Amino acid sequence: MSDNPAGTFRIMHTMIRVGDLERSIRFYSDNFGMREVSRSDVPEGKYTNVFIGYGDEATDPMIELTYNYGRESYERGDGFGHVAIGVRDIYAVCDKLRAAGIKIVREPGPLKFGKIHIAFVDDPDGYRIELIDLDTRG
């Protein structure tokens, strides 16, 4: 199916499992300006889900942070690549992240075969985040 008639489909969220829910919420909120949109604690299932993002869960893509009670870490497979976040002035953003103690795992700069500037950081659970400079995207 190559088209999306009348908006039948949309990306709703990407789910990642986290070892410390509050730490992850702080990371995405403090460093990338996301806000907690909803939270659902399910004691009978021994997990809590938090949807975090920039808009409304009904219309905008979210990141679903899932904390399973008592689980502090996960093995990350080699199939997952990254979550991409568009930023303005990637160099200033990376300076701010670095000042906050976040390691830049790929310093900002142009793609090898393009004009777009990108950088990479890891979240507290080791999930890779690509920062894409919207000012160089064209």
Stockholm file with secondary structure:
# STOCKHOLM 1.0

chainA/1-138         MSDNPAGTFRIMHTMIRVGDLERSIRFYSDNFGMREVSRSDVPEGKYTNVFIGYGDEATDPMIELTYNYGRESYERGDGFGHVAIGVRDIYAVCDKLRAAGIKIVREPGPLKFGKIHIAFVDDPDGYRIELIDLDTRG
#=GR chainA/1-138 SS CCCCGGGCCCCCEEEEECSCHHHHHHHHHHHHCCEEEEEEEEGGGTEEEEEEESSCTTTSCEEEEEEETTCCCCCCCSSCCCEEEEESSHHHHHHHHHHTTCCEEEEEEECTTSSCEEEEEECTTCCEEEEEETTSCC
#=GC SS_cons         CCCCGGGCCCCCEEEEECSCHHHHHHHHHHHHCCEEEEEEEEGGGTEEEEEEESSCTTTSCEEEEEEETTCCCCCCCSSCCCEEEEESSHHHHHHHHHHTTCCEEEEEEECTTSSCEEEEEECTTCCEEEEEETTSCC
//
